């Protein structure tokens, strides 16, 4: 309990897991509604909580891309990470398959995760999650082929990421800022804009899950 994780997953065969804004909104609602120790009953677009809930995790940062997502969170209750991730993966898959008239697996595998082991890695991770947005334009930004002004404009305009909340331009109820402040001091928030814009390809690759780690996570998840 109290461990911080980086979790991610992508669509099977690299296929989209978000077709439109309806899907993205549903996934963000899922981050909130499945964050409970109680069963959640689904009926179409609606979530029905069967009892008062106790949050299992604290969401720190997230970014949704067309075929994958990245989230940083902290476990608040014993076993909370596992309960939350199972509900999130299963619940969103059921919604997506019904909405888009499909069957079978939506994700490559079970939600993959990596524990955050030190403060420096955590700071890098928050930036990594937010900067994934820039890949939607071009991965050339990692080599410095995107102006600082363009980077900032994209981060502030993208609706499906917590980056705007960190940059002070948006109130995001999904992010648990009270819990986050225990690990990410206010002076870090003040420097986040500068930190994001100054990131290089080397910084990005230090945090990005490497192929060896992806394979190891896959084996652990499928075990």
Buried (B, 14 or more C-beta within 10 A) or exposed (E): EEEBBBBBBBBBEEBBBBEEEEBBBBBBBBBEBBBBBEEBEBEEEEBEEEEEBEBBBBBBBBBBBBBBBBBBBBBBBEEBBEBBBEBBBEBBBEBBBEBEEEEEEBBBBBBBBBEBEEEEBBBBBBBBBBBBBBBEEEEEBBEEEBEEEEBBEBBBEBEBBBBBBBBEEBEBEBBBBEBBEEBBEEEBBEEBBEBBBEBEBEBBEBBBBEEEEBEBBBEEBEE
